[in-house]
Amino acid sequence: MSRKTMAIASLLAFGLATGLLAQSDEVGADRPRVNTQMHGDAAGAPAPDPDTIIVPETLSAPSYFGQLAFENSCASCHGKNGAGGTGNGPPLVHPIYEPGHHPDGAFLRAATAGVQSHHWNFGDMPPVKGVTEETVGLIVSYIRELQRANGIE
């Protein structure tokens, strides 16, 4: 390796280490994050603490049934109330999943066909066995109500 290449590699390693150390002082630094260069500053918010998720006092009928379906089919990976924290899947109550970036159809495709990991480092999501388009619609209704209650429009 040339001296110039080694110098560049050392500078890059130093910059990366400095950035990681700076992040460790931030609130929520221990929570998973999304690449902000690709998705903007809001997407870089840490995954929420599951205890801080605001759950509406009353859910619409579709969202109520969506909550039941979510708890049965999704919560083991995406956490209670979509907050993540399981180590198996990302939080869905997070700015990266706002409707303008992930429309309802993205949730349908992910649940029925699976999806390659592209925002988080939890690995690929396999299709959810036995889930129907109607059930996913109810789940999405629930997730969207949670998102709105938590300031994600």
Secondary structure, DSSP 8 states (H G I E B T S, - for coil): --HHHHHHHHHHHHHHHHHHHHHHTSTTTTS----HHHH-GGGGS----GGG----SS--HHHHHHHHHHHHHTHHHH-GGG---SSSS--SSSGGGSTTTS-HHHHHHHHHH-B---SSSS--B---TT--HHHHHHHHHHHHHHHHHTT--
